[in-house]
Structure formats: C-alpha cells, structure tokens
Amino acid sequence: MRTHFSRSAFIEGARDMLPMTVGLIPFGIVCGVGAISVGASPVSALAMSMIIFSGAAQIIATQLLAAGAPFAVVVLSCFVVSLRFLMYSAALAPYLKPVNHRWRNLIAFLLTDQAFASSIRRFRESPDLRGSVSYFVGGGVVLWAAWQIATIAGIVAGAVIPASWQLEFVVPLCFLALLAPLLHERAALIVFVTSAVAAIALDAMPMRLSMICAGMAGIAAGVIADRMSGRGATAESEPGN
C-alpha cells in the first residue's frame, strides 16, 4: 500500500476537499432524517450510509425499502441511478492501470461526483501517479467522514427537521462550483451545454435514465468537438494557410 501513498498529497487532497463538505452536510442530514422517518433503526440508517456512500442511491433505497419493494428491485434501482460512475471510472481507468488492486478498490469505493471533479485534472496534468492517487484518497476520506457525521446528525434530529425544507438542492450547487473552473475550454463548454440541454429535455424518462442519456450525449458532443478542433489546428498548420 505504501507504494502509492504520499502523506503530503493525502493531506493536500483532504484540505482541498474540506470546503466541499459544506454542501454535503445538509444532504447527509436529509438522508439521515429520511431513513429514520420511514422506520429504519439508527444502526440500520448509519450502516446504509457507511456502505452505500451515495446520497441519491441512499434516498432511493430508503424509499423503496419503506414501500416494501423486493431487494432485487432496490439493488437494480441503485445501480441505474449510479450508472454515471461508469463514465467516471472509464475516465480514471487509463491513469490507474499501474496501481495495485487494493488501491483501485479503495478509489472505486470513494468515487463521488466531488472527488472525481476535484481530482481528474490532477491525474491528467501531473506525472506523479503516487501523489495523484493519494490526493484522491485524501479527498475521498474527508467526504466519507463528513457524510457519516452528517448522517448521524440527521439520525439524531429524526423528524424534527421538516421534509419541506428540501435541503438537497445544495448538492448540485456544490457540484456546479467544482465544475465551473473546468469550463475554460471550448470542448468542455460544449459538453456542459449539450449534457444540460439533454438532461432537461429527457427529464421525463423513467428511473432517472435521463442523466445517463445526457451524459452519453455530452460525451459524443465532446468527441466531435475535439475532433473538429484537431482538424482545424491541422489545417492551420498546413503550408499556404
């Protein structure tokens, strides 16, 4: 394990991720309150939070379990909602080939929207794989710990916090704050606009498949934009242009 661990990079990742926990905590509280409100025991609610580590999947699992849905349906629903992580994993996979399976398993468990957005640039730009892996793990550990603390707070609060507050809106705002610095390139902006438009247009699709379709549309748009940009650069470099 020490082969891919850098203490300084781990601390840096943890420090950089701390501001993101501000948006994560209200969502975790909502998940804790939701689990208790449907009759889950405090131990069960905390165990779900520790194992699933996904707000959307945790809320869906809680709702389905409360409705008496079969376990297979709960697992399938959580899988569909979490399909976006396949895209995140595919983006990270080329950089993690030299990493041993124990570190890859840890990174897979800690993979979240925030952790991916804050780390992908470092993986792309830094040749120090050891530092990049440790940076990712440091940020992921902070997010996981903050999520458990928030869930415990929600469990303790129980039904005191009314569901009408709808605190979960803070999470997309937090992710947008991470996304904005990445939109300085034209291709990235095209991906963002395409995905956003597709997500809104396909919102009526069942099981939140609109998010997956929007992601695929964004990937396709990014590939096309990147190829067109490459052809344009080649044409400009040709003699006589």
TIRO-604926 format. One record per residue (C-alpha): residue number from 0; chain; x, y, z. Coordinates in Angstrom, 1 decimal. Layout:
# residues N
drense tiza: NUM	tormi: A	east: X	north: Y	up: Z
...
END
This chain:
# residues 241
drense tiza: 0	tormi: A	east: 0.0	north: 0.0	up: 0.0
drense tiza: 1	tormi: A	east: 2.9	north: 2.4	up: 0.7
drense tiza: 2	tormi: A	east: 4.0	north: 2.2	up: -2.9
drense tiza: 3	tormi: A	east: 1.1	north: 4.5	up: -3.9
drense tiza: 4	tormi: A	east: 0.9	north: 6.6	up: -0.8
drense tiza: 5	tormi: A	east: 2.2	north: 10.2	up: -0.3
drense tiza: 6	tormi: A	east: 1.4	north: 11.7	up: 3.1
drense tiza: 7	tormi: A	east: 1.7	north: 15.3	up: 1.8
drense tiza: 8	tormi: A	east: -0.6	north: 14.7	up: -1.2
drense tiza: 9	tormi: A	east: -3.1	north: 12.9	up: 1.1
drense tiza: 10	tormi: A	east: -3.2	north: 15.9	up: 3.4
drense tiza: 11	tormi: A	east: -3.5	north: 18.3	up: 0.4
drense tiza: 12	tormi: A	east: -6.4	north: 16.4	up: -1.0
drense tiza: 13	tormi: A	east: -8.1	north: 16.3	up: 2.4
drense tiza: 14	tormi: A	east: -7.6	north: 20.1	up: 2.8
drense tiza: 15	tormi: A	east: -8.8	north: 20.9	up: -0.7
drense tiza: 16	tormi: A	east: -12.0	north: 18.9	up: -0.2
drense tiza: 17	tormi: A	east: -12.9	north: 20.4	up: 3.2
drense tiza: 18	tormi: A	east: -14.9	north: 23.4	up: 1.6
drense tiza: 19	tormi: A	east: -17.0	north: 20.9	up: -0.4
drense tiza: 20	tormi: A	east: -18.3	north: 19.3	up: 2.8
drense tiza: 21	tormi: A	east: -20.3	north: 22.4	up: 3.4
drense tiza: 22	tormi: A	east: -22.7	north: 21.4	up: 0.6
drense tiza: 23	tormi: A	east: -22.5	north: 17.8	up: 1.5
drense tiza: 24	tormi: A	east: -23.6	north: 18.0	up: 5.1
drense tiza: 25	tormi: A	east: -27.2	north: 19.3	up: 4.6
drense tiza: 26	tormi: A	east: -27.8	north: 16.4	up: 2.1
drense tiza: 27	tormi: A	east: -26.4	north: 13.9	up: 4.6
drense tiza: 28	tormi: A	east: -28.7	north: 15.3	up: 7.3
drense tiza: 29	tormi: A	east: -31.7	north: 14.9	up: 4.9
drense tiza: 30	tormi: A	east: -30.7	north: 11.3	up: 4.2
drense tiza: 31	tormi: A	east: -30.4	north: 10.5	up: 8.0
drense tiza: 32	tormi: A	east: -33.8	north: 12.2	up: 8.7
drense tiza: 33	tormi: A	east: -35.4	north: 10.3	up: 5.8
drense tiza: 34	tormi: A	east: -34.1	north: 6.9	up: 6.9
drense tiza: 35	tormi: A	east: -35.5	north: 7.5	up: 10.5
drense tiza: 36	tormi: A	east: -38.8	north: 8.9	up: 9.2
drense tiza: 37	tormi: A	east: -39.6	north: 5.7	up: 7.3
drense tiza: 38	tormi: A	east: -38.9	north: 3.5	up: 10.3
drense tiza: 39	tormi: A	east: -35.3	north: 2.5	up: 9.9
drense tiza: 40	tormi: A	east: -33.3	north: 1.9	up: 13.1
drense tiza: 41	tormi: A	east: -30.4	north: 4.2	up: 13.9
drense tiza: 42	tormi: A	east: -28.0	north: 1.4	up: 13.4
drense tiza: 43	tormi: A	east: -29.5	north: 0.4	up: 10.0
drense tiza: 44	tormi: A	east: -29.6	north: 4.0	up: 8.8
drense tiza: 45	tormi: A	east: -25.9	north: 4.5	up: 9.7
drense tiza: 46	tormi: A	east: -24.9	north: 1.2	up: 8.2
drense tiza: 47	tormi: A	east: -26.7	north: 2.1	up: 4.9
drense tiza: 48	tormi: A	east: -24.8	north: 5.4	up: 4.9
drense tiza: 49	tormi: A	east: -21.4	north: 3.7	up: 5.5
drense tiza: 50	tormi: A	east: -21.9	north: 1.1	up: 2.8
drense tiza: 51	tormi: A	east: -23.7	north: 2.9	up: 0.0
drense tiza: 52	tormi: A	east: -22.0	north: 6.3	up: 0.3
drense tiza: 53	tormi: A	east: -24.2	north: 7.8	up: -2.3
drense tiza: 54	tormi: A	east: -26.9	north: 10.3	up: -1.5
drense tiza: 55	tormi: A	east: -29.2	north: 9.6	up: -4.5
drense tiza: 56	tormi: A	east: -28.9	north: 5.8	up: -4.1
drense tiza: 57	tormi: A	east: -29.4	north: 6.1	up: -0.4
drense tiza: 58	tormi: A	east: -32.6	north: 8.1	up: -0.7
drense tiza: 59	tormi: A	east: -34.0	north: 5.7	up: -3.4
drense tiza: 60	tormi: A	east: -33.1	north: 2.6	up: -1.3
drense tiza: 61	tormi: A	east: -34.8	north: 4.1	up: 1.7
drense tiza: 62	tormi: A	east: -38.0	north: 4.9	up: -0.2
drense tiza: 63	tormi: A	east: -38.1	north: 1.5	up: -1.9
drense tiza: 64	tormi: A	east: -37.5	north: -0.4	up: 1.4
drense tiza: 65	tormi: A	east: -40.2	north: 1.7	up: 3.1
drense tiza: 66	tormi: A	east: -42.6	north: 0.7	up: 0.3
drense tiza: 67	tormi: A	east: -41.8	north: -3.0	up: 0.7
drense tiza: 68	tormi: A	east: -40.0	north: -3.4	up: -2.7
drense tiza: 69	tormi: A	east: -38.1	north: -6.6	up: -3.3
drense tiza: 70	tormi: A	east: -34.4	north: -6.5	up: -2.5
drense tiza: 71	tormi: A	east: -33.5	north: -7.1	up: -6.2
drense tiza: 72	tormi: A	east: -35.6	north: -4.0	up: -7.2
drense tiza: 73	tormi: A	east: -33.7	north: -1.9	up: -4.6
drense tiza: 74	tormi: A	east: -30.3	north: -3.0	up: -5.9
drense tiza: 75	tormi: A	east: -31.3	north: -2.5	up: -9.6
drense tiza: 76	tormi: A	east: -32.7	north: 0.9	up: -8.9
drense tiza: 77	tormi: A	east: -29.5	north: 2.0	up: -7.0
drense tiza: 78	tormi: A	east: -27.4	north: 0.6	up: -9.9
drense tiza: 79	tormi: A	east: -29.3	north: 2.6	up: -12.5
drense tiza: 80	tormi: A	east: -29.1	north: 5.8	up: -10.5
drense tiza: 81	tormi: A	east: -25.3	north: 5.3	up: -10.1
drense tiza: 82	tormi: A	east: -24.6	north: 4.5	up: -13.8
drense tiza: 83	tormi: A	east: -22.8	north: 7.8	up: -14.1
drense tiza: 84	tormi: A	east: -19.9	north: 6.4	up: -12.1
drense tiza: 85	tormi: A	east: -19.2	north: 4.1	up: -15.0
drense tiza: 86	tormi: A	east: -18.3	north: 7.2	up: -17.0
drense tiza: 87	tormi: A	east: -16.2	north: 8.5	up: -14.1
drense tiza: 88	tormi: A	east: -14.4	north: 5.1	up: -13.8
drense tiza: 89	tormi: A	east: -13.8	north: 5.0	up: -17.5
drense tiza: 90	tormi: A	east: -12.1	north: 8.4	up: -17.4
drense tiza: 91	tormi: A	east: -9.9	north: 7.4	up: -14.5
drense tiza: 92	tormi: A	east: -9.1	north: 3.8	up: -15.7
drense tiza: 93	tormi: A	east: -6.1	north: 4.8	up: -18.0
drense tiza: 94	tormi: A	east: -4.3	north: 6.5	up: -15.2
drense tiza: 95	tormi: A	east: -4.9	north: 3.7	up: -12.7
drense tiza: 96	tormi: A	east: -3.5	north: 0.8	up: -14.7
drense tiza: 97	tormi: A	east: -0.2	north: 0.7	up: -12.8
drense tiza: 98	tormi: A	east: -2.0	north: 0.9	up: -9.4
drense tiza: 99	tormi: A	east: -2.5	north: -2.4	up: -7.5
drense tiza: 100	tormi: A	east: -6.0	north: -3.8	up: -7.0
drense tiza: 101	tormi: A	east: -6.2	north: -2.8	up: -3.3
drense tiza: 102	tormi: A	east: -5.8	north: 0.9	up: -4.1
drense tiza: 103	tormi: A	east: -8.1	north: 0.6	up: -7.1
drense tiza: 104	tormi: A	east: -10.8	north: -0.9	up: -4.9
drense tiza: 105	tormi: A	east: -10.4	north: 1.9	up: -2.4
drense tiza: 106	tormi: A	east: -10.6	north: 4.5	up: -5.1
drense tiza: 107	tormi: A	east: -13.7	north: 2.8	up: -6.5
drense tiza: 108	tormi: A	east: -15.4	north: 2.9	up: -3.1
drense tiza: 109	tormi: A	east: -14.5	north: 6.6	up: -2.5
drense tiza: 110	tormi: A	east: -15.5	north: 7.7	up: -6.0
drense tiza: 111	tormi: A	east: -18.1	north: 10.5	up: -5.9
drense tiza: 112	tormi: A	east: -19.0	north: 13.5	up: -8.1
drense tiza: 113	tormi: A	east: -17.0	north: 15.8	up: -5.9
drense tiza: 114	tormi: A	east: -13.9	north: 13.6	up: -5.7
drense tiza: 115	tormi: A	east: -13.9	north: 13.0	up: -9.4
drense tiza: 116	tormi: A	east: -14.3	north: 16.6	up: -10.3
drense tiza: 117	tormi: A	east: -11.5	north: 17.8	up: -8.0
drense tiza: 118	tormi: A	east: -9.0	north: 15.0	up: -8.9
drense tiza: 119	tormi: A	east: -9.4	north: 14.4	up: -12.7
drense tiza: 120	tormi: A	east: -7.4	north: 17.5	up: -13.6
drense tiza: 121	tormi: A	east: -4.5	north: 16.4	up: -11.4
drense tiza: 122	tormi: A	east: -4.5	north: 12.9	up: -12.9
drense tiza: 123	tormi: A	east: -4.4	north: 14.4	up: -16.4
drense tiza: 124	tormi: A	east: -1.7	north: 17.1	up: -15.7
drense tiza: 125	tormi: A	east: 0.6	north: 15.6	up: -13.1
drense tiza: 126	tormi: A	east: 3.1	north: 12.8	up: -13.9
drense tiza: 127	tormi: A	east: 3.2	north: 11.9	up: -10.2
drense tiza: 128	tormi: A	east: 0.8	north: 9.0	up: -10.0
drense tiza: 129	tormi: A	east: 1.6	north: 8.3	up: -6.4
drense tiza: 130	tormi: A	east: 0.7	north: 11.9	up: -5.5
drense tiza: 131	tormi: A	east: -2.5	north: 11.9	up: -7.6
drense tiza: 132	tormi: A	east: -3.7	north: 8.7	up: -6.0
drense tiza: 133	tormi: A	east: -3.0	north: 9.9	up: -2.5
drense tiza: 134	tormi: A	east: -4.7	north: 13.2	up: -3.3
drense tiza: 135	tormi: A	east: -7.8	north: 11.5	up: -4.5
drense tiza: 136	tormi: A	east: -7.9	north: 9.2	up: -1.4
drense tiza: 137	tormi: A	east: -7.4	north: 12.1	up: 0.9
drense tiza: 138	tormi: A	east: -10.3	north: 14.0	up: -0.5
drense tiza: 139	tormi: A	east: -12.5	north: 10.9	up: -0.6
drense tiza: 140	tormi: A	east: -11.8	north: 10.0	up: 3.0
drense tiza: 141	tormi: A	east: -12.8	north: 13.6	up: 4.1
drense tiza: 142	tormi: A	east: -16.0	north: 13.3	up: 2.1
drense tiza: 143	tormi: A	east: -16.8	north: 9.9	up: 3.5
drense tiza: 144	tormi: A	east: -16.2	north: 11.1	up: 7.1
drense tiza: 145	tormi: A	east: -18.3	north: 14.2	up: 6.6
drense tiza: 146	tormi: A	east: -21.1	north: 12.1	up: 5.1
drense tiza: 147	tormi: A	east: -21.2	north: 9.8	up: 8.2
drense tiza: 148	tormi: A	east: -21.2	north: 12.8	up: 10.6
drense tiza: 149	tormi: A	east: -24.0	north: 14.4	up: 8.6
drense tiza: 150	tormi: A	east: -26.0	north: 11.2	up: 8.6
drense tiza: 151	tormi: A	east: -25.6	north: 10.8	up: 12.3
drense tiza: 152	tormi: A	east: -26.8	north: 14.4	up: 12.8
drense tiza: 153	tormi: A	east: -29.8	north: 13.5	up: 10.7
drense tiza: 154	tormi: A	east: -30.5	north: 10.4	up: 12.6
drense tiza: 155	tormi: A	east: -30.3	north: 12.3	up: 15.9
drense tiza: 156	tormi: A	east: -32.5	north: 15.0	up: 14.5
drense tiza: 157	tormi: A	east: -35.1	north: 12.5	up: 13.3
drense tiza: 158	tormi: A	east: -38.3	north: 14.0	up: 12.3
drense tiza: 159	tormi: A	east: -37.5	north: 17.4	up: 13.9
drense tiza: 160	tormi: A	east: -36.3	north: 18.8	up: 10.5
drense tiza: 161	tormi: A	east: -39.3	north: 19.0	up: 8.2
drense tiza: 162	tormi: A	east: -39.0	north: 17.5	up: 4.8
drense tiza: 163	tormi: A	east: -40.4	north: 20.7	up: 3.3
drense tiza: 164	tormi: A	east: -37.1	north: 22.3	up: 3.7
drense tiza: 165	tormi: A	east: -35.7	north: 20.3	up: 0.8
drense tiza: 166	tormi: A	east: -32.1	north: 20.9	up: 1.7
drense tiza: 167	tormi: A	east: -30.8	north: 18.6	up: -1.1
drense tiza: 168	tormi: A	east: -30.7	north: 21.5	up: -3.6
drense tiza: 169	tormi: A	east: -27.4	north: 22.4	up: -2.0
drense tiza: 170	tormi: A	east: -25.6	north: 19.4	up: -3.5
drense tiza: 171	tormi: A	east: -26.0	north: 20.3	up: -7.2
drense tiza: 172	tormi: A	east: -24.9	north: 23.9	up: -6.3
drense tiza: 173	tormi: A	east: -21.8	north: 22.4	up: -4.7
drense tiza: 174	tormi: A	east: -21.0	north: 20.4	up: -7.8
drense tiza: 175	tormi: A	east: -21.5	north: 23.4	up: -10.1
drense tiza: 176	tormi: A	east: -18.9	north: 25.3	up: -8.0
drense tiza: 177	tormi: A	east: -16.5	north: 22.5	up: -8.8
drense tiza: 178	tormi: A	east: -17.5	north: 22.3	up: -12.5
drense tiza: 179	tormi: A	east: -17.1	north: 26.0	up: -13.3
drense tiza: 180	tormi: A	east: -13.3	north: 26.1	up: -13.3
drense tiza: 181	tormi: A	east: -13.2	north: 23.3	up: -15.8
drense tiza: 182	tormi: A	east: -15.2	north: 25.2	up: -18.4
drense tiza: 183	tormi: A	east: -12.4	north: 27.3	up: -19.8
drense tiza: 184	tormi: A	east: -12.0	north: 25.2	up: -22.9
drense tiza: 185	tormi: A	east: -14.5	north: 25.3	up: -25.8
drense tiza: 186	tormi: A	east: -14.9	north: 21.5	up: -25.9
drense tiza: 187	tormi: A	east: -15.7	north: 21.3	up: -22.2
drense tiza: 188	tormi: A	east: -18.2	north: 24.1	up: -22.6
drense tiza: 189	tormi: A	east: -19.9	north: 22.2	up: -25.5
drense tiza: 190	tormi: A	east: -20.1	north: 19.1	up: -23.3
drense tiza: 191	tormi: A	east: -21.6	north: 21.0	up: -20.5
drense tiza: 192	tormi: A	east: -24.3	north: 22.7	up: -22.6
drense tiza: 193	tormi: A	east: -25.2	north: 19.5	up: -24.5
drense tiza: 194	tormi: A	east: -25.5	north: 17.5	up: -21.3
drense tiza: 195	tormi: A	east: -27.6	north: 20.2	up: -19.6
drense tiza: 196	tormi: A	east: -30.0	north: 20.6	up: -22.5
drense tiza: 197	tormi: A	east: -30.3	north: 16.8	up: -22.9
drense tiza: 198	tormi: A	east: -30.9	north: 16.3	up: -19.2
drense tiza: 199	tormi: A	east: -33.8	north: 18.8	up: -19.2
drense tiza: 200	tormi: A	east: -35.3	north: 17.6	up: -22.5
drense tiza: 201	tormi: A	east: -35.2	north: 13.9	up: -21.3
drense tiza: 202	tormi: A	east: -36.3	north: 14.5	up: -17.7
drense tiza: 203	tormi: A	east: -39.5	north: 12.5	up: -18.2
drense tiza: 204	tormi: A	east: -37.6	north: 9.3	up: -18.8
drense tiza: 205	tormi: A	east: -38.1	north: 6.7	up: -16.0
drense tiza: 206	tormi: A	east: -35.6	north: 5.6	up: -13.4
drense tiza: 207	tormi: A	east: -33.5	north: 8.8	up: -14.0
drense tiza: 208	tormi: A	east: -32.2	north: 7.4	up: -17.2
drense tiza: 209	tormi: A	east: -32.2	north: 11.0	up: -18.5
drense tiza: 210	tormi: A	east: -28.9	north: 11.5	up: -16.6
drense tiza: 211	tormi: A	east: -27.3	north: 8.6	up: -18.4
drense tiza: 212	tormi: A	east: -28.5	north: 9.6	up: -21.8
drense tiza: 213	tormi: A	east: -27.5	north: 13.2	up: -21.2
drense tiza: 214	tormi: A	east: -24.0	north: 12.0	up: -20.2
drense tiza: 215	tormi: A	east: -23.7	north: 9.9	up: -23.3
drense tiza: 216	tormi: A	east: -24.8	north: 12.9	up: -25.4
drense tiza: 217	tormi: A	east: -22.2	north: 15.1	up: -23.7
drense tiza: 218	tormi: A	east: -19.5	north: 12.5	up: -24.4
drense tiza: 219	tormi: A	east: -20.5	north: 12.3	up: -28.1
drense tiza: 220	tormi: A	east: -20.5	north: 16.1	up: -28.3
drense tiza: 221	tormi: A	east: -17.1	north: 16.3	up: -26.7
drense tiza: 222	tormi: A	east: -15.6	north: 13.7	up: -29.1
drense tiza: 223	tormi: A	east: -17.0	north: 15.6	up: -32.1
drense tiza: 224	tormi: A	east: -15.8	north: 18.9	up: -30.8
drense tiza: 225	tormi: A	east: -12.3	north: 17.6	up: -30.0
drense tiza: 226	tormi: A	east: -12.0	north: 16.0	up: -33.5
drense tiza: 227	tormi: A	east: -13.2	north: 19.2	up: -35.2
drense tiza: 228	tormi: A	east: -10.7	north: 21.2	up: -33.1
drense tiza: 229	tormi: A	east: -7.9	north: 18.9	up: -34.1
drense tiza: 230	tormi: A	east: -8.8	north: 19.1	up: -37.8
drense tiza: 231	tormi: A	east: -8.9	north: 22.9	up: -37.5
drense tiza: 232	tormi: A	east: -5.4	north: 23.0	up: -35.9
drense tiza: 233	tormi: A	east: -4.1	north: 20.7	up: -38.6
drense tiza: 234	tormi: A	east: -5.5	north: 22.8	up: -41.4
drense tiza: 235	tormi: A	east: -3.9	north: 26.0	up: -39.9
drense tiza: 236	tormi: A	east: -0.5	north: 24.3	up: -39.7
drense tiza: 237	tormi: A	east: -0.5	north: 23.3	up: -43.4
drense tiza: 238	tormi: A	east: 1.5	north: 25.4	up: -45.8
drense tiza: 239	tormi: A	east: -0.4	north: 28.1	up: -47.6
drense tiza: 240	tormi: A	east: -2.9	north: 28.7	up: -44.7
END
